[in-house]
Amino acid sequence: MTNLSAAVEIQGLQMRYSNGHQALAGVDLRVDSGQLVALVGANGAGKSTLLRCLIRLQEPTAGQARIGGAEVTGVGGRALRRIRRDVGFVFQRFNLVDRLSAFRNVVNGAVAREGTRCVVPALVPSEVRLEAMECLARVGLADLADRRVDRLSGGQQQRVAIARSLMQRPKLILADEPVASLDPVAGQGVMELLRDVATERGITVIAALHQVEFALEHTERIIGLKAGRIVLDQAASLTSAGDLAEFYGAGLEHERKLEKAS
Ligand SMILES: Nc1ncnc2c1ncn2[C@@H]1O[C@H](COP(=O)(O)OP(=O)(O)OP(=O)(O)O)[C@@H](O)[C@H]1O
């Protein structure tokens, strides 16, 4: 874990939930700066757990992680907050504040950097307002800046979430099934946007995706997880949809087990 050019370095990461379930069984991974990576795997493979453990939204039970060369595991709250400032998180269900406008949600992305004055409209500095409008324009929503986000479509809400994470000026975006709630056309648009903004700004992206075709089309590296282990790691250009089908076969088995157990 010595090379500082890596955006993400993970060694021996394990996660055992309190019910005894081992969701990550020792993950080693290195992602270079600016890389676009898809995490694929059936339901329950450990994709969300890996993303969450990487920034300690969940506390891993063993192993080490670094982001941009900085130790994530084992550090105190202040160091962790500093690291998280550079990490945008895009979720399946957008995680926006429903009753606020698109603009105010995007401004919220600057809170870690600019402080809580960004939460009070009258106190938001003019350069922050300008940057928020630029971020909204970049995702194609400048004309809907004043609309409450719960009155936007799912695709538009995910664009707001991307604009909010751009407002953080992130070095890394972790996206947990960013298009799972969207129809195929909106999903395609959001994946294109995520890929394009990341490429323009040199942002590293790790996205958990169920849509194999999006993973192959919009990312450059495919990481396959099965039962908490990496079982495939190769260039998207060398991967076919057939290579990934086996992951989803296992998913069906997992669903059947859950059905039996319930
Ligand atoms: N809080 C929890 N307590 C106990 N077990 C959990 C918890 N969260 C997740 N798990 C289990 O850990 C395993 C990995 O879950 P995780 O959500 O990381 O998988 P995933 O690959 O993201 O799945 P999906 O595609 O369904 O989102 C699953 O078996 C899941 O049931």
Ligand as a Chemical Component Dictionary entry (heavy atoms), coordinates in Angstrom:
data_LIG
# 
_chem_comp.id                   LIG 
_chem_comp.type                 NON-POLYMER 
_chem_comp.pdbx_formal_charge   0 
_chem_comp.three_letter_code    LIG 
# 
loop_
_chem_comp_atom.comp_id 
_chem_comp_atom.atom_id 
_chem_comp_atom.alt_atom_id 
_chem_comp_atom.type_symbol 
_chem_comp_atom.charge 
_chem_comp_atom.model_Cartn_x 
_chem_comp_atom.model_Cartn_y 
_chem_comp_atom.model_Cartn_z 
_chem_comp_atom.pdbx_ordinal 
LIG N1  N1  N 0 -27.057 -4.742  7.977  1  
LIG C1  C1  C 0 -26.905 -6.005  7.620  2  
LIG N2  N2  N 0 -26.965 -7.015  8.529  3  
LIG C2  C2  C 0 -26.783 -8.287  8.158  4  
LIG N3  N3  N 0 -26.511 -8.706  6.907  5  
LIG C3  C3  C 0 -26.436 -7.754  5.967  6  
LIG C4  C4  C 0 -26.625 -6.357  6.260  7  
LIG N4  N4  N 0 -26.491 -5.647  5.109  8  
LIG C5  C5  C 0 -26.232 -6.557  4.147  9  
LIG N5  N5  N 0 -26.202 -7.807  4.657  10 
LIG C6  C6  C 0 -25.945 -9.040  3.931  11 
LIG O1  O1  O 0 -24.623 -8.951  3.397  12 
LIG C7  C7  C 0 -24.589 -9.510  2.096  13 
LIG C8  C8  C 0 -24.057 -8.472  1.121  14 
LIG O2  O2  O 0 -25.021 -7.440  1.016  15 
LIG P1  P1  P 0 -24.820 -6.207  0.024  16 
LIG O3  O3  O 0 -25.999 -5.317  0.204  17 
LIG O4  O4  O 0 -23.470 -5.677  0.210  18 
LIG O5  O5  O 0 -24.877 -6.951  -1.387 19 
LIG P2  P2  P 0 -25.049 -6.323  -2.842 20 
LIG O6  O6  O 0 -24.100 -7.056  -3.727 21 
LIG O7  O7  O 0 -24.927 -4.850  -2.780 22 
LIG O8  O8  O 0 -26.528 -6.762  -3.160 23 
LIG P3  P3  P 0 -27.685 -6.014  -3.999 24 
LIG O9  O9  O 0 -27.289 -6.148  -5.418 25 
LIG O10 O10 O 0 -28.904 -6.816  -3.654 26 
LIG O11 O11 O 0 -27.762 -4.603  -3.504 27 
LIG C9  C9  C 0 -26.001 -9.992  1.782  28 
LIG O12 O12 O 0 -26.102 -11.370 2.045  29 
LIG C10 C10 C 0 -26.863 -9.200  2.735  30 
LIG O13 O13 O 0 -28.036 -9.923  3.094  31 
# 
loop_
_chem_comp_bond.comp_id 
_chem_comp_bond.atom_id_1 
_chem_comp_bond.atom_id_2 
_chem_comp_bond.value_order 
_chem_comp_bond.pdbx_ordinal 
LIG N1  C1  SING 1  
LIG C1  N2  SING 2  
LIG C1  C4  DOUB 3  
LIG N2  C2  DOUB 4  
LIG C2  N3  SING 5  
LIG N3  C3  DOUB 6  
LIG C3  C4  SING 7  
LIG C3  N5  SING 8  
LIG C4  N4  SING 9  
LIG N4  C5  DOUB 10 
LIG C5  N5  SING 11 
LIG N5  C6  SING 12 
LIG C6  O1  SING 13 
LIG C6  C10 SING 14 
LIG O1  C7  SING 15 
LIG C7  C8  SING 16 
LIG C7  C9  SING 17 
LIG C8  O2  SING 18 
LIG O2  P1  SING 19 
LIG P1  O3  DOUB 20 
LIG P1  O4  SING 21 
LIG P1  O5  SING 22 
LIG O5  P2  SING 23 
LIG P2  O6  DOUB 24 
LIG P2  O7  SING 25 
LIG P2  O8  SING 26 
LIG O8  P3  SING 27 
LIG P3  O9  DOUB 28 
LIG P3  O10 SING 29 
LIG P3  O11 SING 30 
LIG C9  O12 SING 31 
LIG C9  C10 SING 32 
LIG C10 O13 SING 33 
# 
